[in-house]
Amino acid sequence: MRKLLLIVLGVLLSPSSIHAQKALSITDASTNSPSRLDEILTRGSLRVCTTGDYKPYSFLKPDGHFEGIDIDLTQLLATSLGVRVEFVKTSWSNMTKDFNAKCDLGVGGISTTLDRQKQVFFTQPYTVDGKTPIVRCGDVAKYQTVTQIDEPGTRVIVNPGGTNERFANRNFSHANLKIYPDNVTIFKQILEGKADVMVTDASETLLQQKLNPGLCSVHPNKPFEYGEKAFMVPRGDVVFQQYGDQFLHLLKAQGKYQTIVDKWLK
């Protein structure tokens, strides 16, 4: 009997058994831990971080109201939850920091990156995008490739803090790189001859060429690199992430997502 007891204790105290017990306790803890979804429902509001400077996804109007694709999507998400939306203005440089400190959701044309993934979770992507140039229409043939752009005489302009700046720093070591802080008026700089090229998401170039006659998007259907856009949700919160995934899935399946996109891009 004593020998049997010692064998049982040995099994229970073995490293593999201890690891298994720890894994089980972690699983139980994560399963039973409260989700931000429950907090939102109890609070009655959805706190949303967005920059408000990125058409067609998020733009802060002079009257203080936000508009754009992601703003419409967020309003529908809040309606599905039966809560109100509280928008929190942030910047690309402070997006992740502000999100983790103040918000339940981050929206506004946010690209999914591994650097961001270290600190947050993302929903499934709602669109695929990629970096492409926008230039004066007379210069389209001149700036087709990264190599053509990356010349000492080229004035590349970029907004700070996001994936546009990271792409520029990674690819344009010879061009004259200018950081311009206002992502709303930055395209006027090219139109007025104060810069030559901006490389940003293809969807933004397609809208900006409509808003700024004289500017042209360069091969938007064949961007320099692959990219996705998604909603930012709290790291580790699978419950809220899955709710966002299902919300976006149903919105696309019902055709409502495309209706919103067409409203802003056509």
N, C-alpha and C positions, 0 to 999 in steps of 0.2 A: 504493500500500500504506500509506504513511504517513497519507494522507488518510483511509483507511478506519479505521485504528487510532484516529485522533483522534475520528472520529465515534462509534466504539464507546465510547471513554473518556467522551465527552461525555454519552452516554446513561446510562452507569453512574453518573456523578457528578451527574446532573440531580437537582433537588429531589424530583421525583415518584418517581424511582428510589430515592433514599435513603430516602424515607418508606416506600416499599413494602418495602425491605429491613428497616427497623426494625420494621414491622408483622409481617413474617414471623418475625423473631427473637423478638418478643414472643409471637406465637402459639405458636412452638415451645417457648418457655420455659414458658408456661402449660400446654401439653399435657404436657410432661415433668416439671413440678414435682410433688413428692409431695403427696398428699392426706392430710387428717386421717384419712380412712378407713383408710389403710395404717398410720398411726401407732397408731390404736386397736387394730387387729388385732395389731400387733406387741406393744403394751403389754399387751393382754389385759384392758383396762378401758375403760369409757365414762364420762368425767367430765361430770356433769350439774349445771348451776346451776339452782336453783329457790328460790322464796321460802318455800314452806311455809305461806303464810297466806291462800291463795285457794281455798276450797272452791268447786266440786267438783273443781278441777283439781290442786291440790297443797296438802297440809296436813301439817304436822309434828306428829305425835302426842307425847304426854308421854313415851312410851317411846323417843323418838328416831328412830322410823321414819316415812317419808313414805308418804302414801296419796293416792289421787285418780285422776281420768281420765288425766292426763298421766303420772302415776307408772306406771300399768298399761301405757300405751303405750310408755313408755321401757323397761320391763322386757322387753316383747316385742321391741323394737328390739335390745336387748342380746343377747337369745336368738338372734335372727336372725344376729347377728354372731359368736356364740359367745364373748362376753366378759361380764365382770361389770360392775355399775353402781356408780359412786362418786358419791353425791350431795353437792353443795356448797351449803350454805345461804347465801343472799344476800338482798338487799332490793330493792324496786322502784327505789329511788334509785340503787343500785349495780349493778343487773342487768347492764347492758351492759359496764361497767368490769370487773366480776368475771368475766363470761363471757369476754371477750377475754384476761384474764390467767390464768384457771384452768381453763376448761371447753371441752369439745368440743361440747356441746349445751346450749341453754337451753330450759326447759319450764316449764309451770305457768299456762296460760291467758294467754300473752303475745300482746298485740295487735300486729299488723303496722303499723308507722308509718313515714313517710318519714324522720323523725329517726333512728330505730333503723336503718333501711335504709342510712343513710350509713356505719354502722360495722360492720354484720353482714349476712349473707344470711338469708333465711327459706326454709323448705320451702314446698310448696304448703299453703294453709290447710286445716286439718282440720275447721273449723267456721266458720260465719258468725254474728256476734253484733252487739250494738250497745248503746249506753247508754240506760238507762231508769230511772225512779225506783223506789225502794222506800220505803214510808211506813207509818204506822199505818193499819190497815184503814179506820178511820172518816174518813181524810183523802184517800182515793183520788180522789174527785171534785174535791178542792181543788187537787191538784197534777198536773194532766194535761199542762200545757205548760211550756216553758222560761220563758215570760213569767209564768205563774202562780207558778212557783217563785221567780223573781227579784224578790222583794219584800223591802223592809227588815225586815219582821217574820218572815221565814222563816229558820229555822236550818238551814243546809245543812252536813252533816258529810261529810268526805272523808278518805281515807287518802293519805299523801304519796308523791310520787315516780313515780307512774305516769300512765296515761291518764285515770284518774278525776280526779286533781287538775288535769290540763291542761284537761279538759272543764269543770270547775267554774270555773277561773280565766278561761276564755274566754267563758263564758256567764252567769255569775252575778256581776255587778258591783254589784248593789244588795242582794242577800241577805246575811245574816250568815253568813259562811263560817268554819267551824271545822275545823282540821286535827287529826285524831285518829290517833295513831301505830299503834294496834293494829288490823289489818284483821280479826282474828278476833272481837274483842268489840265492834267498832264498831256492829253492828246492835242490840245491847242498848241503846245510847245512845238510839236512836229509840224503842225499845219502852218505855224508862223515862221518856220525855218530856224527855230532855236535848237532843234534836235532833229535827228534823221530817222531813228528807229526806236520802237519799243517792242519788246517781245513779251507777250502776255497770253492769256488763254484765248483759244480760237473763238469761243463764244463771245468774249468781250470785244474782240476785233470786229466781228460781224456786226455787232450793235453800234460800235463807235464809228464805223465807216458810214452808217446810216445817219448818225447824229452829226457827223463832221464831213460834209461833202469836200472832196479833195484828198481824203485819206482812204487808203485801200488795204484790206487784209491780204496777206501773202499766203497762198496755199493753205487756207484754214482747214481743208479736208485732209491735209497731209502734214500735221504738226510735227515739230522737231522731236517731241517725246510724248509718251502716253501719260494720261492723267485722269483721275476720277474726282468727282465732287460728292460730298456726303454731309450728313449732319454730325456734329460733334456731340457725344454723350459722355457721361461720367465713366471713367475707367473702372472696369470690373462689374458694372451694372448690366448684366446680361438681360435681366427682365425688361428694363427700359429700352435697351438696344433692340430687343426682339419686338417690342411694341412699335418702335420706329420703323423697323424693317417691314413689319406687316402693314403698317399704315402706307408706306411708300409703294409696296407691292400692290395693294388694292387700288391705290390712286392711279397707278399706271394701267392696271388691268381694266379699270372702269373708264379709261380715257380722259380722266380729269387732269392728270399731270400734263398731258400734251396740250390740253386746252389752255392751261396756265402759261406754258412755254410759248405757245403761239401768240398769246396776248402781248407778250413782251418782245418777241423777236420777229414778228411778221408785221 
